Amino acid sequence: MMADKIMTEFNRSNWARPEFVRQYRDNADIYIVERRRMIGITKSFYKHFLSVRKENNILDLGCGDGIITHKLLEIDESMTATLIDGSEDMLNKAKERLQGYDNVNFIKASFQNVIEKGLPARDYDFTVSSMAIHHLAMNDKRELFRLIHSRLNTGGYFMNIDVLLAPSEALDNWYMKIWEEWMDDKRAELGALDEPSADVIRRYKDAEENKPDTLDSQLNALRDIGFKDADCFYKYGIFAIYGGKKQDKAEKGKTNESV
């Protein structure tokens, strides 16, 4: 019964519809504010904190078409990557993008599957997710964060690129306005996306599968679970990058001594 419920929940979402997935994938640079910059920041983070190691084990949650893993492989071909997504169409595109890499594995599973059954039984040096975790309610976000933390090697990092809930209506109104302006400018530049920007925002707001939470609530959840240096690394309206580190015992000891 639980498995049926999990599959039904995912199948009710837009991400089970291949035509929706294709439209999103084809227009991602328009829909997502500063998408290319955020991917660049992810690469910078990886190079700064993880590239000194070799043969890092990477987990890409809600991998989509595999663009994040692909960009990381461009700077570190020694890494091994596990990509998880609930969409068969997205996984197929990820397999196409990463064709030729032998050190990648693909798993079809929704976040609900992951929360119910757990992550693959191995530890990771870097777990990344992009534009996916906002589909979970806050209690499920916390459970996913716990799973991520439990499967990180000590000294490993978690990074999430995602949309947030504004802390007030006034800010939300402004954030939606700058998002609309971004899409209008990008559509004029790229000559794509016939759908009005205001309709894209309205669809995002109305979709039951979108369950964003505030930045503060998610950072506090990471800290409560035990992540060190939990912080926002970048933010533009509702679009943000945040994450933290699984500290080792020596760092925990220093923290306790300073209290």
SULMOUR-V698056 format. One line per field, one symbol per residue. burial: 1 if it has 9 or more other ideal C-beta (glycine too) atoms within 8 Angstrom, else 0. A space follows every 50 residues. Layout:
# SULMOUR-V698056
burial->???
This chain:
# SULMOUR-V698056
burial->00000110110010110001110110111101111001101110111001 10000111111111111111111011001111111110111011101100 10010100111111110000000111111111111101011111111110 11100111111111010000110111011101110110010010001001 10010000111111101110111010110101111011111111111000 110010000
